Amino acid sequence: MEKTFDIVLLLALPASGKSEVRRFLANIEPERLKKEFHIGSNLQLDDFPYVHMMRRIDDELVKLGYIRIFFKAGDRPFQNTKDWGTLIHLLNEDYRDLIKRNVVKADSAGDLLMRRIDKAGEKAGIATRLAGLNKTVRAVVAAALEKEARAMLDEKHAAYPESLEGKTIVIEAARGGPDGSAYPLPAPLGYQYSLGEMDPEILKRAVILYVWVTPEESRRKNTARTNPNDPGSILHHGVPMEVMLNDYGCDDMDYLERNSEVPGTITVTSAGQKFHIPVGRFDNRVDKTSFLRVEKKDWDSGMVAEVTRGIKSATDKLFSLSAGARK
């Protein structure tokens, strides 16, 4: 059997092409995916749906005459930047549930989601927020979230495989800092902080596939992909421009790689343990991936070949680095 990556952290600025790369990989025949890219059948985790649902909670609170809890406004950044850690702890829980095939029974998926967000926030150093709401208000908000929250929960459970053998868990996230920032980015901004909040069990098994775009290209593609009628979509959601400039005006991946203790990796400390995580770059500074949003039957063969070469180059490097680390 071809050796495949256990976990791929798919990281980049918003609209860089992460979700398009993920879609591309999900449409490769399993044997070819293993042989050419060292990736098994994908099991996919992503923190964007939680960002979307946190905004939904805020919107429902405003409808009821309450102030927002998570964001400064509907189109503005987090009130508390430690919520970057909240998102990581939600992913950590999703990872553990996936490994253990943990099926959670809940009369209200909306209420379950709210409790999970509070718990993850506590782990990130934020006092509980949703638990302090008036009981009636909390119930109204949970009911408003129920349809989307139930779909998220059902999709999560349905994705559990019979076995993890030959599978690759792909975890997608975007992190950054304000435009013009100096490095290193201060916690809780950037990849240095968020990766340091990840479960060590993830980090010891992970490699990083980084989709490389400039912040300017990230903003251009974000505007181009935005469908205001589909704000929860992985492929078509838009990030508000103030957020793009203040949260994603730069990122620290290049800085972390250049200053790592081991070439070709980034150095991360989590729970008192140090990890050197291999990094491979897929250069998408000149857009190679937007065409992947259309139906597969309409994909241009020449563009598919170019994406294939770019991703394969990055994953071959990762495979070489990770194989070296295993020796």
C-alpha positions in Angstrom: 0.0 0.0 0.0 1.2 3.5 -0.8 2.3 5.5 2.2 0.0 8.5 2.7 -0.1 11.5 5.0 -2.1 11.1 8.2 -3.0 14.8 8.5 -2.6 17.7 6.1 -3.1 21.2 7.5 -4.3 23.2 4.4 -3.4 26.7 5.3 -3.5 30.1 3.5 -5.1 33.5 3.4 -8.9 33.7 2.6 -9.8 33.1 -1.1 -6.3 31.8 -1.8 -7.6 28.6 -3.3 -7.6 26.4 -0.2 -11.2 25.2 -0.7 -10.6 24.8 -4.4 -7.5 22.7 -3.8 -9.6 20.6 -1.4 -12.2 20.1 -4.0 -9.6 19.2 -6.6 -8.1 16.5 -4.3 -11.6 15.2 -3.5 -12.2 14.6 -7.2 -9.0 12.6 -7.8 -9.3 8.8 -8.2 -8.3 7.2 -4.9 -5.4 5.2 -6.2 -4.0 8.1 -8.2 -4.4 10.4 -5.2 -2.3 8.0 -3.1 0.3 7.3 -5.7 0.9 10.9 -7.0 0.0 13.1 -4.0 0.6 10.7 -1.0 -2.9 11.6 0.2 -5.6 9.0 1.2 -9.3 9.4 0.9 -10.1 12.8 2.4 -11.7 13.4 5.8 -12.2 17.1 5.9 -12.4 19.5 8.9 -12.7 23.3 8.5 -13.2 26.2 11.0 -15.1 28.5 8.6 -18.5 27.0 9.4 -18.0 28.0 13.1 -17.2 31.6 12.1 -20.4 31.7 10.0 -22.4 30.3 12.9 -20.9 32.8 15.4 -22.0 35.6 13.1 -25.5 34.0 12.9 -25.7 34.0 16.7 -24.8 37.7 16.8 -27.4 38.5 14.1 -30.1 36.6 16.1 -29.2 38.5 19.3 -29.4 41.8 17.5 -32.9 40.9 16.2 -33.9 40.3 19.9 -32.5 43.7 20.9 -29.3 42.4 22.5 -25.7 43.4 21.7 -23.4 41.2 19.7 -21.2 38.8 21.6 -18.6 37.7 19.1 -18.0 40.5 16.5 -17.8 44.3 16.6 -20.5 44.4 13.8 -21.8 42.1 11.1 -19.0 43.1 8.8 -16.3 43.7 11.3 -13.6 41.6 13.1 -13.8 39.6 16.4 -14.4 41.6 19.6 -11.9 39.3 21.4 -9.1 38.1 19.2 -8.7 35.1 21.5 -11.6 33.7 19.5 -8.9 32.5 17.0 -8.1 30.0 19.7 -11.9 29.2 20.2 -11.9 28.1 16.5 -8.9 25.9 17.0 -10.4 24.2 20.1 -13.6 23.5 18.1 -11.4 21.8 15.5 -9.5 19.9 18.2 -12.9 18.5 19.4 -13.9 17.6 15.8 -10.6 15.8 15.4 -11.1 13.8 18.6 -14.7 13.0 17.7 -13.6 11.8 14.3 -10.9 9.5 15.7 -13.3 8.1 18.3 -16.3 8.1 16.0 -18.2 10.0 18.7 -21.8 10.4 17.9 -23.5 13.1 20.0 -27.2 12.8 20.6 -28.8 16.2 21.0 -32.4 17.3 21.2 -31.3 20.7 20.1 -28.3 20.9 17.7 -28.4 24.7 18.1 -28.1 24.5 21.8 -25.3 21.9 21.5 -23.4 24.2 19.2 -23.7 27.1 21.6 -22.4 25.0 24.5 -19.5 23.8 22.4 -18.6 27.4 21.4 -18.6 28.4 25.1 -16.5 25.5 26.1 -13.9 26.1 23.3 -13.8 29.8 24.3 -13.0 28.9 27.9 -10.1 26.8 26.7 -8.9 29.8 24.7 -9.0 31.9 27.9 -12.4 33.6 27.4 -15.1 33.6 30.1 -18.4 31.9 29.0 -20.7 34.2 27.1 -23.7 32.3 25.7 -24.4 30.5 29.0 -25.0 33.8 30.6 -27.9 34.7 28.3 -31.5 34.8 29.5 -32.9 31.3 29.3 -35.7 32.3 26.9 -33.3 34.3 24.7 -30.9 31.4 24.5 -33.8 29.1 23.5 -34.9 31.5 20.8 -31.4 31.8 19.4 -30.9 28.0 19.5 -34.2 27.5 17.6 -33.1 30.0 14.9 -29.8 28.1 14.4 -31.4 24.7 14.5 -31.7 23.9 10.8 -28.1 24.8 10.0 -26.6 23.4 13.2 -28.4 20.1 12.7 -27.1 19.9 9.1 -23.6 20.5 10.4 -23.9 17.8 13.1 -25.4 15.3 10.7 -22.7 15.9 8.1 -20.0 15.5 10.8 -21.4 12.2 12.0 -22.0 10.9 8.4 -18.3 11.6 7.6 -17.0 9.1 10.2 -15.3 6.2 8.3 -15.4 2.6 9.3 -11.6 2.7 9.5 -9.0 5.4 9.3 -6.6 3.1 7.5 -5.5 4.8 4.2 -7.3 8.0 5.1 -5.9 11.5 5.2 -7.5 14.1 7.5 -7.4 17.5 5.8 -7.8 20.5 8.2 -8.4 23.8 6.6 -7.8 27.2 8.2 -6.8 30.8 7.5 -4.9 33.0 9.9 -3.0 36.4 9.6 -2.6 39.8 11.0 -3.1 43.5 10.2 -1.8 44.9 6.9 1.7 46.2 7.5 2.4 44.3 10.7 5.9 43.6 11.9 7.0 40.0 12.7 6.6 38.0 14.8 2.9 38.5 15.0 1.7 38.9 18.6 -0.6 36.2 20.1 -3.4 35.5 19.5 -2.8 36.4 15.8 -1.2 34.4 13.1 -0.3 30.7 12.6 2.3 30.7 15.5 -0.5 31.2 18.0 -3.2 29.1 16.4 -1.0 26.1 15.7 0.3 26.3 19.2 -3.3 25.8 20.4 -3.7 22.6 18.3 -3.9 19.2 20.0 -0.4 17.7 20.1 -1.8 14.5 18.6 -2.6 16.5 15.5 0.7 18.2 15.3 2.8 15.1 15.7 1.1 13.5 12.6 0.7 16.6 10.5 2.3 18.3 7.4 1.4 21.7 6.1 0.3 22.3 2.5 0.4 26.1 2.2 -1.4 27.8 -0.7 0.8 30.8 -1.4 -0.9 34.1 -2.5 -0.2 37.7 -1.8 -2.5 39.6 0.5 -3.5 41.8 -2.5 -4.4 38.7 -4.5 -6.3 37.3 -1.6 -8.4 40.4 -1.4 -9.0 40.4 -5.2 -10.2 36.8 -5.2 -12.3 37.3 -2.1 -14.2 40.0 -3.9 -14.5 37.9 -7.0 -15.9 34.8 -5.3 -18.4 36.5 -2.9 -22.0 35.5 -3.3 -24.0 37.5 -0.8 -26.9 35.0 -1.2 -24.7 32.1 0.0 -22.8 33.4 3.1 -22.3 29.9 4.6 -20.8 28.4 1.5 -17.2 27.1 1.6 -16.6 28.0 -2.0 -18.6 31.3 -2.3 -18.6 33.1 1.1 -17.1 36.5 1.3 -14.9 38.0 4.0 -15.7 41.7 4.9 -13.0 44.1 3.7 -12.2 45.4 7.1 -11.6 41.8 8.2 -9.4 41.2 5.2 -7.3 44.2 6.1 -7.1 43.8 9.8 -7.1 40.0 10.3 -5.6 38.9 6.9 -3.6 41.9 5.8 -0.5 39.6 6.0 0.3 36.2 7.4 3.4 34.8 9.2 4.0 31.5 7.3 7.0 32.8 5.4 8.5 34.3 8.6 7.9 31.1 10.5 9.5 28.9 7.9 12.6 31.2 7.5 13.0 31.3 11.3 12.4 27.6 12.0 14.9 25.5 13.9 14.7 22.8 11.1 14.8 23.8 7.3 11.6 23.1 5.4 9.5 23.1 8.6 7.9 25.5 11.0 8.6 25.2 14.7 5.5 25.0 16.9 5.2 24.5 20.7 2.0 23.1 22.1 1.3 21.8 25.6 5.0 22.0 26.4 6.0 19.9 23.4 8.0 21.1 20.4 7.1 20.1 16.9 8.9 20.7 13.5 6.1 20.5 11.0 7.1 20.0 7.3 5.8 22.8 5.0 5.2 22.5 1.2 4.0 25.5 -0.9 1.6 25.5 -3.8 2.3 28.7 -5.6 -1.0 30.3 -6.5 0.2 33.9 -6.7 -1.0 33.8 -10.3 -4.4 32.3 -10.0 -4.5 28.7 -11.0 -7.5 27.4 -9.1 -10.6 29.6 -9.6 -11.8 27.4 -12.5 -12.2 24.5 -10.0 -15.4 26.2 -8.7 -17.4 25.1 -11.7 -18.6 21.5 -12.4 -15.9 19.0 -12.8 -17.1 18.2 -16.3 -16.3 21.8 -17.3 -12.7 21.8 -15.9 -10.1 22.8 -18.5 -7.6 20.0 -19.0 -4.6 22.3 -19.4 -5.4 24.1 -16.2 -6.0 20.8 -14.4 -2.5 19.7 -15.5 -1.0 22.9 -14.2 -2.7 22.5 -10.8 -1.6 18.9 -10.7 2.1 19.8 -11.2 2.0 22.6 -8.6 0.3 20.5 -5.9 2.4 17.4 -6.7 5.6 19.4 -6.4 4.5 20.6 -2.9 3.3 17.1 -1.7 6.4 15.4 -3.0 8.5 17.8 -0.9 6.3 17.1 2.1 6.6 13.4 1.6 10.4 13.6 1.4 10.6 15.8 4.5 8.2 13.6 6.5 10.0 10.4 5.4 13.3 11.9 6.5 11.8 12.8 9.9 10.6 9.2 10.4 14.2 7.8 9.9 
